[in-house]
Amino acid sequence: MTDPVGQAAGFKPKEAIHALRYFYDMGEWLHEDWLQTKANGFPIVPEFAITSVPSVESLKKFITENEMWPPGLSWGHHWADLTRLRMQNWDVFGSEMKGSLEEFVNATQDAQGIIFQNGIEHFRRVKPSLSGIALCHYITYGPDMKWAIVDNYRKPKNSYYFVKKPINHF
């Protein structure tokens, strides 16, 4: 909305900012450093995206057993970016967490939740000048391994509970 095409359509130069830099620039910025997405003067973050894998139970509904672990080609068909998933795990846990399917899946969901929670808290600090944050794809429209915190079978990922958790104020 803030690029020249958006401005030609009537959006203001500082209408909104997308918090996608950590995801798309992964490898360049660590979790602790991704906060270079500045919200100065922007009233809303309409798209905040971090990726994760749905539960093993959900995976079994759309990945064949012979491609389940280690990940086969069908993972890519369902939008799994294994490099980013492993990097997020490394960034949050200091390990790619590839010991088993269950370990990997849970780590991706926990990493997604921790990064979302930290990002939301970061942007919340500039309230009231920034007053809204929208997670990219709360729920997915098909079986995939992308940004949602609730999979398309309506099963919440671990990350859902990180985002839902109330923040204690003192």
N, C-alpha and C positions, 0 to 999 in steps of 0.2 A: 504493500500500500504506500510505501514511502519512496519508491523508486520513481524515475521520471514518468513512466507510463501511468503509475498510480496517481501521481500528482496531476497529470494531464486529465485524469478521470475525475479530479476534484478532491482527492485526499490531501491533507496538509502534510508538510515536510516531516513533521514529528507526530504523525497520527498514531503509529504503533511501531514496535520493534520486535522482531522474532528472536527468540533465545535458542537458536539452533547451532551456534558457533561451536560449542563443545562437541556436539555430535558430528558435524560435518568437517571440523578441523581436527578431529581426534588424532592423537599422535603428536600434534603440534602443542597442544595445551593439556596439562594435567587437570584432574578434578579440582584441585585447590586453586588453579590458575584460570579456570574457564570463566570466571566472573568478570572478564574483560567486556562482556556484553553489558554495556552501561545503559541504564534506564533514564539517564539525565534528560528530563524534558519530555519523555514519552509517557503517555497516560495508561497504556495497556501493552501487555505481551500476549498477542493472540495465538501464538504457537510456540510451545516449549516441548521439545522432543528428545527422548532418550529411549533406546531400544531394549527389548528383553524377549525371552522365549516363554511361551505359555507352559502350563503344567505338563508333566509327563502324561497324566491322564488325558489331557486335551491333545497332546502330540500324537498319541496312539490312534486318534480318530482320523488323522490325515497324513501321517508318515508311516510307510511300511516298516515292518519289524527289521528287515535286513538293512534299512537305511537309518535306523533310529540312532545307533551309537556304534562306532563314531559316525558323525553326521554324513549322510549321503547327499547325492545331487538334489534330491527332492527338498532338502532344506532351503537351497537357493531358490527353488521354484516358489517357495512360500516366504520369500523376502528375508531370509536369515542372512545377516551380514556377519559372518563368523569372526572376521578380523575385528570389527568394532565390538562385538560381544566379548571377545577375549580381552581386548584392550580395556573395556570398562571394568571387567572383573579385575584385571591387573591394577588398574588405577585405584579401585576402591579397596581391594583385598591384598594386593601385592602378589597375586597368583592368578593364572588364567582359570583356575578351578576346573580342570579337565579330568579329575580322577574318576568320575562316573557321570552318566547322564543326569542323575538326580542332583549331584553336586553342581554341575554346570548350570542346569536350569534354575535351581534355587539361587545361585550366585548372581545370574543375570537379573533375576527379579529383584533381589535385594539391592544390587548395585543401582538398578533403575530407581528404586524407591529412595535410596540414600541421596542420589544425585538430584532427583526431583525435590525431595524435602529440603536439601541445602539450597537449591536454586530458589524455591518459593520463599524460604526464610530470607535469602539475600534480597530478593526483589521487595519483600514486605518491609524491609528497613527503610525504603524510600517513600513509603506511604505518607501522605495522601497524594503526592504528585504522580505516583504510579498506583493505580487503583484496581487493576485487573490482570489476572494471569490465566491463560487457558492451556491445558495440557493438549498436546497434539494427539488426537485419536483416543479418547477416553475408552472407547470400545471399538473393536474392529468389525468390518463388514464381511470378512471371510477369514478362513484359517491362515494366520500368518505369524511371523516372528518379528514384529516391528514395535511400534510405539505405544500401543494401548496398555492400560493398567487393568483392564477387564477383557478377557479374550472373547472371540465371537461365539463361544458356547456359554457366555455370560458367567464365566468362572473368574472371580477376582484373582489377580496375581499378588504375590507378596507385596509388590510395590504399591498396590492399592492401599494397604494398611499403613504404609509409611506416609502416604499423602493424606490419608484420613486422620491420622494421629493428631490430636490437638496439641498446639504449641503452649507450653507453660510460660506464663509471663510473670516476671518478678520485678 
